[in-house]
Amino acid sequence: MIAVYLEIRDGKIKKSSLEALSEAARKAKELGIDAAAVLVGAAVGDHAPAAFAAGAKKVYLIENTSLADYSSQGYAAALAAFAEAAKPAAIFLAATSMGKDLAPRLAARLGAGLASDCTKIAVKGGGLEYTRPIYAGKAFLSLRLKSTPQLATLRPNVFPVAAGAAGTGETIKIDVAIPDGAIKGRVVEVVKEESAELDVTEADVVVSGGRGLKGPEAFALLRALAAVFPRAAVGASRSAVDSGWIGHQHQVGQTGKTVSPQLYMAIGISGAIQHLAGMSSSKFIVAVNKDPEAPIMKVADYGLVGDLFEVVPKLTEELKKKLAE
């Protein structure tokens, strides 16, 4: 069995978790085993149908009032108890902020190997082979894990979600006791960004701005451009974030978020290696920069050389006309 931890955010299973479950279902079918989903929280049973639709044959429910809010200690204990009870061959998680926090702690508890930020999983010789980028995306490493269970985090927007056909399966509850004091840190408040913009890791199109924007006001141009596309988000380089022009949750790069959208638009971004590490796996890259020799131009599929303050408004208008046809 390949099990997938499903992350719930704002009352829904995150798309990146459904991607991981869909890939688990495909690989499980090749191996002749089942895929399963694991839901953790205070009351999560209502999410089982979505898990079945994504390919799960079984859904494990770990419900406890102590797990109403995420904590790495509590959730790692819950998943470790699941691993002890169900004996999965592998456990997948989405490589989100939560997944990157939870997976190493779980691996340490289980004494298991972890393949992080995977962009490809293949079945070879009756086992799983994981591929992940290394050296800031300059090379790819393929590896196999000897431990049981195997743990892996899957990069969002890389693996397609299975068609949402209605499905059914077995629902299994696992009781987990969380001792007093086991959870050292607790969530006391969640402060959401007022704009409620789509997270860059979930977006199909990311429009990012850098130092070339010259100030926070210019991000209005990027938001107008992003608004042309469905499921689009605004990103930023580290220099723009460090300058206080936009919040850190928008930062793309080695010290920010890793994105793999269908389309990545780099506006006024020179293309430092730290930024490229976070977006080089995008399907198509379009760069707008006044410097034709900027590093971003070397990785871009299309490069527009010119003043972004002239190019972006015209590009926005032309895209509006084209997409309206």
Contacts in CASP RR format, 6 or more apart in sequence:
PFRMAT RR
TARGET T0000
AUTHOR 0000-0000-0000
METHOD contacts of the structure
MODEL  1
MIAVYLEIRDGKIKKSSLEALSEAARKAKELGIDAAAVLVGAAVGDHAPA
AFAAGAKKVYLIENTSLADYSSQGYAAALAAFAEAAKPAAIFLAATSMGK
DLAPRLAARLGAGLASDCTKIAVKGGGLEYTRPIYAGKAFLSLRLKSTPQ
LATLRPNVFPVAAGAAGTGETIKIDVAIPDGAIKGRVVEVVKEESAELDV
TEADVVVSGGRGLKGPEAFALLRALAAVFPRAAVGASRSAVDSGWIGHQH
QVGQTGKTVSPQLYMAIGISGAIQHLAGMSSSKFIVAVNKDPEAPIMKVA
DYGLVGDLFEVVPKLTEELKKKLAE
1 28 0 8 1.000
1 33 0 8 1.000
1 34 0 8 1.000
1 35 0 8 1.000
1 36 0 8 1.000
1 58 0 8 1.000
1 86 0 8 1.000
1 87 0 8 1.000
1 88 0 8 1.000
1 89 0 8 1.000
2 24 0 8 1.000
2 25 0 8 1.000
2 27 0 8 1.000
2 28 0 8 1.000
2 31 0 8 1.000
2 33 0 8 1.000
2 34 0 8 1.000
2 35 0 8 1.000
2 36 0 8 1.000
2 88 0 8 1.000
2 89 0 8 1.000
2 90 0 8 1.000
2 91 0 8 1.000
2 92 0 8 1.000
3 24 0 8 1.000
3 35 0 8 1.000
3 36 0 8 1.000
3 37 0 8 1.000
3 38 0 8 1.000
3 60 0 8 1.000
3 82 0 8 1.000
3 86 0 8 1.000
3 88 0 8 1.000
3 90 0 8 1.000
3 91 0 8 1.000
3 92 0 8 1.000
3 149 0 8 1.000
4 17 0 8 1.000
4 20 0 8 1.000
4 21 0 8 1.000
4 24 0 8 1.000
4 35 0 8 1.000
4 36 0 8 1.000
4 37 0 8 1.000
4 38 0 8 1.000
4 56 0 8 1.000
4 91 0 8 1.000
4 92 0 8 1.000
4 93 0 8 1.000
5 17 0 8 1.000
5 38 0 8 1.000
5 40 0 8 1.000
5 79 0 8 1.000
5 91 0 8 1.000
5 92 0 8 1.000
5 93 0 8 1.000
5 99 0 8 1.000
5 102 0 8 1.000
6 13 0 8 1.000
6 14 0 8 1.000
6 17 0 8 1.000
6 18 0 8 1.000
6 21 0 8 1.000
6 37 0 8 1.000
6 38 0 8 1.000
6 39 0 8 1.000
6 47 0 8 1.000
6 51 0 8 1.000
7 13 0 8 1.000
7 14 0 8 1.000
7 16 0 8 1.000
7 17 0 8 1.000
7 93 0 8 1.000
7 94 0 8 1.000
7 96 0 8 1.000
7 98 0 8 1.000
7 99 0 8 1.000
8 14 0 8 1.000
8 39 0 8 1.000
8 41 0 8 1.000
8 44 0 8 1.000
8 47 0 8 1.000
12 47 0 8 1.000
13 47 0 8 1.000
13 50 0 8 1.000
13 51 0 8 1.000
14 94 0 8 1.000
14 96 0 8 1.000
14 202 0 8 1.000
15 156 0 8 1.000
15 161 0 8 1.000
15 202 0 8 1.000
16 94 0 8 1.000
16 95 0 8 1.000
16 96 0 8 1.000
16 154 0 8 1.000
16 156 0 8 1.000
16 157 0 8 1.000
16 201 0 8 1.000
16 202 0 8 1.000
17 93 0 8 1.000
17 94 0 8 1.000
18 50 0 8 1.000
18 54 0 8 1.000
18 161 0 8 1.000
18 162 0 8 1.000
19 94 0 8 1.000
19 154 0 8 1.000
19 156 0 8 1.000
19 157 0 8 1.000
19 158 0 8 1.000
19 159 0 8 1.000
19 160 0 8 1.000
19 161 0 8 1.000
20 92 0 8 1.000
20 93 0 8 1.000
20 94 0 8 1.000
20 154 0 8 1.000
20 159 0 8 1.000
21 35 0 8 1.000
21 37 0 8 1.000
21 51 0 8 1.000
21 54 0 8 1.000
21 55 0 8 1.000
21 56 0 8 1.000
21 92 0 8 1.000
21 162 0 8 1.000
22 54 0 8 1.000
22 55 0 8 1.000
22 159 0 8 1.000
22 160 0 8 1.000
22 161 0 8 1.000
22 162 0 8 1.000
23 92 0 8 1.000
23 121 0 8 1.000
23 154 0 8 1.000
23 159 0 8 1.000
24 35 0 8 1.000
24 90 0 8 1.000
24 92 0 8 1.000
25 35 0 8 1.000
25 54 0 8 1.000
25 55 0 8 1.000
25 56 0 8 1.000
25 162 0 8 1.000
26 162 0 8 1.000
27 35 0 8 1.000
27 121 0 8 1.000
27 123 0 8 1.000
27 128 0 8 1.000
28 34 0 8 1.000
28 35 0 8 1.000
29 35 0 8 1.000
30 123 0 8 1.000
31 89 0 8 1.000
31 123 0 8 1.000
31 126 0 8 1.000
31 127 0 8 1.000
31 128 0 8 1.000
33 89 0 8 1.000
34 57 0 8 1.000
34 58 0 8 1.000
35 55 0 8 1.000
35 56 0 8 1.000
35 57 0 8 1.000
36 56 0 8 1.000
36 57 0 8 1.000
36 58 0 8 1.000
36 59 0 8 1.000
36 60 0 8 1.000
36 86 0 8 1.000
36 88 0 8 1.000
37 48 0 8 1.000
37 51 0 8 1.000
37 54 0 8 1.000
37 56 0 8 1.000
37 58 0 8 1.000
37 59 0 8 1.000
37 60 0 8 1.000
38 59 0 8 1.000
38 60 0 8 1.000
38 62 0 8 1.000
38 79 0 8 1.000
38 82 0 8 1.000
38 91 0 8 1.000
39 45 0 8 1.000
39 47 0 8 1.000
39 48 0 8 1.000
39 51 0 8 1.000
39 59 0 8 1.000
39 60 0 8 1.000
39 61 0 8 1.000
39 62 0 8 1.000
40 62 0 8 1.000
40 63 0 8 1.000
40 67 0 8 1.000
40 75 0 8 1.000
40 78 0 8 1.000
40 79 0 8 1.000
41 62 0 8 1.000
41 63 0 8 1.000
41 64 0 8 1.000
41 67 0 8 1.000
41 68 0 8 1.000
42 63 0 8 1.000
42 64 0 8 1.000
42 65 0 8 1.000
42 67 0 8 1.000
42 68 0 8 1.000
43 63 0 8 1.000
44 61 0 8 1.000
44 63 0 8 1.000
45 59 0 8 1.000
45 61 0 8 1.000
45 63 0 8 1.000
45 171 0 8 1.000
48 59 0 8 1.000
48 61 0 8 1.000
48 171 0 8 1.000
49 166 0 8 1.000
49 167 0 8 1.000
51 59 0 8 1.000
52 59 0 8 1.000
52 166 0 8 1.000
52 167 0 8 1.000
52 168 0 8 1.000
52 169 0 8 1.000
53 162 0 8 1.000
53 164 0 8 1.000
53 165 0 8 1.000
53 166 0 8 1.000
53 167 0 8 1.000
54 161 0 8 1.000
54 162 0 8 1.000
54 164 0 8 1.000
55 162 0 8 1.000
55 167 0 8 1.000
56 169 0 8 1.000
57 169 0 8 1.000
57 170 0 8 1.000
58 169 0 8 1.000
58 170 0 8 1.000
58 171 0 8 1.000
58 172 0 8 1.000
59 169 0 8 1.000
59 170 0 8 1.000
59 171 0 8 1.000
59 172 0 8 1.000
60 82 0 8 1.000
60 86 0 8 1.000
60 172 0 8 1.000
60 173 0 8 1.000
60 174 0 8 1.000
61 171 0 8 1.000
61 172 0 8 1.000
61 173 0 8 1.000
61 174 0 8 1.000
62 78 0 8 1.000
62 79 0 8 1.000
62 81 0 8 1.000
62 82 0 8 1.000
62 173 0 8 1.000
62 174 0 8 1.000
62 176 0 8 1.000
63 173 0 8 1.000
64 78 0 8 1.000
64 176 0 8 1.000
64 178 0 8 1.000
66 74 0 8 1.000
66 178 0 8 1.000
66 183 0 8 1.000
67 74 0 8 1.000
67 75 0 8 1.000
67 78 0 8 1.000
67 176 0 8 1.000
67 178 0 8 1.000
69 186 0 8 1.000
69 187 0 8 1.000
70 98 0 8 1.000
70 187 0 8 1.000
71 183 0 8 1.000
71 184 0 8 1.000
71 185 0 8 1.000
71 186 0 8 1.000
71 187 0 8 1.000
72 101 0 8 1.000
72 102 0 8 1.000
72 105 0 8 1.000
73 105 0 8 1.000
73 182 0 8 1.000
73 183 0 8 1.000
73 184 0 8 1.000
73 185 0 8 1.000
74 178 0 8 1.000
74 182 0 8 1.000
74 183 0 8 1.000
75 102 0 8 1.000
76 102 0 8 1.000
76 105 0 8 1.000
76 106 0 8 1.000
76 109 0 8 1.000
77 109 0 8 1.000
77 176 0 8 1.000
77 178 0 8 1.000
77 182 0 8 1.000
78 176 0 8 1.000
78 178 0 8 1.000
79 91 0 8 1.000
79 102 0 8 1.000
79 106 0 8 1.000
80 106 0 8 1.000
80 109 0 8 1.000
80 110 0 8 1.000
81 174 0 8 1.000
81 176 0 8 1.000
82 88 0 8 1.000
82 174 0 8 1.000
82 176 0 8 1.000
83 91 0 8 1.000
83 110 0 8 1.000
83 149 0 8 1.000
85 174 0 8 1.000
86 172 0 8 1.000
86 174 0 8 1.000
87 149 0 8 1.000
88 149 0 8 1.000
89 148 0 8 1.000
89 149 0 8 1.000
89 150 0 8 1.000
90 128 0 8 1.000
90 149 0 8 1.000
90 150 0 8 1.000
90 151 0 8 1.000
90 152 0 8 1.000
91 106 0 8 1.000
91 149 0 8 1.000
91 150 0 8 1.000
91 151 0 8 1.000
91 152 0 8 1.000
92 151 0 8 1.000
92 152 0 8 1.000
92 153 0 8 1.000
92 154 0 8 1.000
93 99 0 8 1.000
93 102 0 8 1.000
93 103 0 8 1.000
93 151 0 8 1.000
93 152 0 8 1.000
93 153 0 8 1.000
93 154 0 8 1.000
94 153 0 8 1.000
94 154 0 8 1.000
94 156 0 8 1.000
95 116 0 8 1.000
95 117 0 8 1.000
95 118 0 8 1.000
95 153 0 8 1.000
95 154 0 8 1.000
95 155 0 8 1.000
95 156 0 8 1.000
95 258 0 8 1.000
96 156 0 8 1.000
96 201 0 8 1.000
97 257 0 8 1.000
99 153 0 8 1.000
100 116 0 8 1.000
100 117 0 8 1.000
100 153 0 8 1.000
103 114 0 8 1.000
103 116 0 8 1.000
103 151 0 8 1.000
103 153 0 8 1.000
104 114 0 8 1.000
104 116 0 8 1.000
106 112 0 8 1.000
106 151 0 8 1.000
107 113 0 8 1.000
107 114 0 8 1.000
107 151 0 8 1.000
110 147 0 8 1.000
110 149 0 8 1.000
110 151 0 8 1.000
111 147 0 8 1.000
112 145 0 8 1.000
112 147 0 8 1.000
112 148 0 8 1.000
112 149 0 8 1.000
112 150 0 8 1.000
112 151 0 8 1.000
113 145 0 8 1.000
113 146 0 8 1.000
113 147 0 8 1.000
113 150 0 8 1.000
113 151 0 8 1.000
114 145 0 8 1.000
114 151 0 8 1.000
114 152 0 8 1.000
114 153 0 8 1.000
115 130 0 8 1.000
115 132 0 8 1.000
115 143 0 8 1.000
115 145 0 8 1.000
115 150 0 8 1.000
115 151 0 8 1.000
115 152 0 8 1.000
115 153 0 8 1.000
116 132 0 8 1.000
116 152 0 8 1.000
116 153 0 8 1.000
117 132 0 8 1.000
117 133 0 8 1.000
117 153 0 8 1.000
117 155 0 8 1.000
117 258 0 8 1.000
118 130 0 8 1.000
118 131 0 8 1.000
118 132 0 8 1.000
118 152 0 8 1.000
118 153 0 8 1.000
118 154 0 8 1.000
118 155 0 8 1.000
119 131 0 8 1.000
119 132 0 8 1.000
119 133 0 8 1.000
119 140 0 8 1.000
119 155 0 8 1.000
119 158 0 8 1.000
119 260 0 8 1.000
119 281 0 8 1.000
120 130 0 8 1.000
120 131 0 8 1.000
120 158 0 8 1.000
121 128 0 8 1.000
121 129 0 8 1.000
121 130 0 8 1.000
121 131 0 8 1.000
121 152 0 8 1.000
121 154 0 8 1.000
122 128 0 8 1.000
122 129 0 8 1.000
122 131 0 8 1.000
123 129 0 8 1.000
127 144 0 8 1.000
128 144 0 8 1.000
128 145 0 8 1.000
128 150 0 8 1.000
128 152 0 8 1.000
129 142 0 8 1.000
129 143 0 8 1.000
129 144 0 8 1.000
130 142 0 8 1.000
130 143 0 8 1.000
130 144 0 8 1.000
130 145 0 8 1.000
130 152 0 8 1.000
131 140 0 8 1.000
131 141 0 8 1.000
131 142 0 8 1.000
131 143 0 8 1.000
132 140 0 8 1.000
132 141 0 8 1.000
132 143 0 8 1.000
133 139 0 8 1.000
133 140 0 8 1.000
133 141 0 8 1.000
133 277 0 8 1.000
133 280 0 8 1.000
133 281 0 8 1.000
134 140 0 8 1.000
134 141 0 8 1.000
136 254 0 8 1.000
136 273 0 8 1.000
136 274 0 8 1.000
136 276 0 8 1.000
136 277 0 8 1.000
137 276 0 8 1.000
137 277 0 8 1.000
137 280 0 8 1.000
137 281 0 8 1.000
145 151 0 8 1.000
145 152 0 8 1.000
155 258 0 8 1.000
155 260 0 8 1.000
155 281 0 8 1.000
156 201 0 8 1.000
156 202 0 8 1.000
156 259 0 8 1.000
156 260 0 8 1.000
157 201 0 8 1.000
157 202 0 8 1.000
157 203 0 8 1.000
157 204 0 8 1.000
157 259 0 8 1.000
157 260 0 8 1.000
157 261 0 8 1.000
157 262 0 8 1.000
158 260 0 8 1.000
158 281 0 8 1.000
193 249 0 8 1.000
197 233 0 8 1.000
197 234 0 8 1.000
198 231 0 8 1.000
198 232 0 8 1.000
198 233 0 8 1.000
199 233 0 8 1.000
199 249 0 8 1.000
199 257 0 8 1.000
200 206 0 8 1.000
200 233 0 8 1.000
200 234 0 8 1.000
200 235 0 8 1.000
200 249 0 8 1.000
200 250 0 8 1.000
200 252 0 8 1.000
200 257 0 8 1.000
200 259 0 8 1.000
201 257 0 8 1.000
201 258 0 8 1.000
201 259 0 8 1.000
202 231 0 8 1.000
202 233 0 8 1.000
203 231 0 8 1.000
203 232 0 8 1.000
203 233 0 8 1.000
203 259 0 8 1.000
203 261 0 8 1.000
204 229 0 8 1.000
204 230 0 8 1.000
204 231 0 8 1.000
204 232 0 8 1.000
204 261 0 8 1.000
204 262 0 8 1.000
204 263 0 8 1.000
205 226 0 8 1.000
205 229 0 8 1.000
205 231 0 8 1.000
205 232 0 8 1.000
205 233 0 8 1.000
205 261 0 8 1.000
205 262 0 8 1.000
205 263 0 8 1.000
205 264 0 8 1.000
205 265 0 8 1.000
206 232 0 8 1.000
206 233 0 8 1.000
206 234 0 8 1.000
206 235 0 8 1.000
206 252 0 8 1.000
206 259 0 8 1.000
206 261 0 8 1.000
206 263 0 8 1.000
206 264 0 8 1.000
206 265 0 8 1.000
206 279 0 8 1.000
206 282 0 8 1.000
207 222 0 8 1.000
207 225 0 8 1.000
207 226 0 8 1.000
207 232 0 8 1.000
207 233 0 8 1.000
207 234 0 8 1.000
207 235 0 8 1.000
207 265 0 8 1.000
207 267 0 8 1.000
208 222 0 8 1.000
208 234 0 8 1.000
208 235 0 8 1.000
208 236 0 8 1.000
208 237 0 8 1.000
208 250 0 8 1.000
208 252 0 8 1.000
208 264 0 8 1.000
208 265 0 8 1.000
208 266 0 8 1.000
208 267 0 8 1.000
208 269 0 8 1.000
208 279 0 8 1.000
209 219 0 8 1.000
209 222 0 8 1.000
209 234 0 8 1.000
209 235 0 8 1.000
209 236 0 8 1.000
209 237 0 8 1.000
209 240 0 8 1.000
209 266 0 8 1.000
209 267 0 8 1.000
209 268 0 8 1.000
209 269 0 8 1.000
210 236 0 8 1.000
210 237 0 8 1.000
210 239 0 8 1.000
210 240 0 8 1.000
210 267 0 8 1.000
210 268 0 8 1.000
210 269 0 8 1.000
211 237 0 8 1.000
211 239 0 8 1.000
211 240 0 8 1.000
211 243 0 8 1.000
211 268 0 8 1.000
211 269 0 8 1.000
211 270 0 8 1.000
212 218 0 8 1.000
212 267 0 8 1.000
212 268 0 8 1.000
212 269 0 8 1.000
212 308 0 8 1.000
213 219 0 8 1.000
213 221 0 8 1.000
213 222 0 8 1.000
213 240 0 8 1.000
213 245 0 8 1.000
213 267 0 8 1.000
213 268 0 8 1.000
213 308 0 8 1.000
215 243 0 8 1.000
215 245 0 8 1.000
216 244 0 8 1.000
216 245 0 8 1.000
216 246 0 8 1.000
218 308 0 8 1.000
218 309 0 8 1.000
219 234 0 8 1.000
219 236 0 8 1.000
219 245 0 8 1.000
219 246 0 8 1.000
221 267 0 8 1.000
221 308 0 8 1.000
221 309 0 8 1.000
221 312 0 8 1.000
221 313 0 8 1.000
221 316 0 8 1.000
222 234 0 8 1.000
222 235 0 8 1.000
222 267 0 8 1.000
222 312 0 8 1.000
223 234 0 8 1.000
224 313 0 8 1.000
224 316 0 8 1.000
225 265 0 8 1.000
225 267 0 8 1.000
225 312 0 8 1.000
225 315 0 8 1.000
225 316 0 8 1.000
225 319 0 8 1.000
226 232 0 8 1.000
226 233 0 8 1.000
226 234 0 8 1.000
228 316 0 8 1.000
228 319 0 8 1.000
228 320 0 8 1.000
228 323 0 8 1.000
229 263 0 8 1.000
229 319 0 8 1.000
229 323 0 8 1.000
233 250 0 8 1.000
234 246 0 8 1.000
234 250 0 8 1.000
235 246 0 8 1.000
235 250 0 8 1.000
235 251 0 8 1.000
235 252 0 8 1.000
236 245 0 8 1.000
236 246 0 8 1.000
236 247 0 8 1.000
236 250 0 8 1.000
236 251 0 8 1.000
236 252 0 8 1.000
237 251 0 8 1.000
237 252 0 8 1.000
237 253 0 8 1.000
237 269 0 8 1.000
237 271 0 8 1.000
237 272 0 8 1.000
237 275 0 8 1.000
238 251 0 8 1.000
238 253 0 8 1.000
238 255 0 8 1.000
238 256 0 8 1.000
238 272 0 8 1.000
238 274 0 8 1.000
238 275 0 8 1.000
240 246 0 8 1.000
241 247 0 8 1.000
241 248 0 8 1.000
241 250 0 8 1.000
241 251 0 8 1.000
248 256 0 8 1.000
249 257 0 8 1.000
251 257 0 8 1.000
252 258 0 8 1.000
252 259 0 8 1.000
252 275 0 8 1.000
252 278 0 8 1.000
252 279 0 8 1.000
253 274 0 8 1.000
253 275 0 8 1.000
253 276 0 8 1.000
253 277 0 8 1.000
253 278 0 8 1.000
253 279 0 8 1.000
254 273 0 8 1.000
254 274 0 8 1.000
254 275 0 8 1.000
254 277 0 8 1.000
254 278 0 8 1.000
255 274 0 8 1.000
256 278 0 8 1.000
257 278 0 8 1.000
258 277 0 8 1.000
258 278 0 8 1.000
258 279 0 8 1.000
258 281 0 8 1.000
259 278 0 8 1.000
259 279 0 8 1.000
259 282 0 8 1.000
260 281 0 8 1.000
260 282 0 8 1.000
260 283 0 8 1.000
261 282 0 8 1.000
261 283 0 8 1.000
262 282 0 8 1.000
262 283 0 8 1.000
262 284 0 8 1.000
263 282 0 8 1.000
263 283 0 8 1.000
263 284 0 8 1.000
263 285 0 8 1.000
263 286 0 8 1.000
264 279 0 8 1.000
264 282 0 8 1.000
264 284 0 8 1.000
264 285 0 8 1.000
264 286 0 8 1.000
265 285 0 8 1.000
265 286 0 8 1.000
265 287 0 8 1.000
265 288 0 8 1.000
266 279 0 8 1.000
266 285 0 8 1.000
266 286 0 8 1.000
266 287 0 8 1.000
266 288 0 8 1.000
266 289 0 8 1.000
266 296 0 8 1.000
266 300 0 8 1.000
267 287 0 8 1.000
267 288 0 8 1.000
267 308 0 8 1.000
267 312 0 8 1.000
268 287 0 8 1.000
268 288 0 8 1.000
268 289 0 8 1.000
268 290 0 8 1.000
268 308 0 8 1.000
269 275 0 8 1.000
269 287 0 8 1.000
269 289 0 8 1.000
269 296 0 8 1.000
270 289 0 8 1.000
270 291 0 8 1.000
270 294 0 8 1.000
270 295 0 8 1.000
270 296 0 8 1.000
271 294 0 8 1.000
271 295 0 8 1.000
271 296 0 8 1.000
271 299 0 8 1.000
272 295 0 8 1.000
273 295 0 8 1.000
275 296 0 8 1.000
276 295 0 8 1.000
276 296 0 8 1.000
276 299 0 8 1.000
279 285 0 8 1.000
280 299 0 8 1.000
284 301 0 8 1.000
284 302 0 8 1.000
285 296 0 8 1.000
285 299 0 8 1.000
285 300 0 8 1.000
285 301 0 8 1.000
285 302 0 8 1.000
286 300 0 8 1.000
286 301 0 8 1.000
286 302 0 8 1.000
286 303 0 8 1.000
286 304 0 8 1.000
287 294 0 8 1.000
287 296 0 8 1.000
287 297 0 8 1.000
287 300 0 8 1.000
287 302 0 8 1.000
287 303 0 8 1.000
287 304 0 8 1.000
288 303 0 8 1.000
288 304 0 8 1.000
288 306 0 8 1.000
288 308 0 8 1.000
288 311 0 8 1.000
288 312 0 8 1.000
288 315 0 8 1.000
289 296 0 8 1.000
289 297 0 8 1.000
289 303 0 8 1.000
289 304 0 8 1.000
289 305 0 8 1.000
289 306 0 8 1.000
289 308 0 8 1.000
290 305 0 8 1.000
290 306 0 8 1.000
290 307 0 8 1.000
290 308 0 8 1.000
291 297 0 8 1.000
291 305 0 8 1.000
292 305 0 8 1.000
297 303 0 8 1.000
304 311 0 8 1.000
304 315 0 8 1.000
END
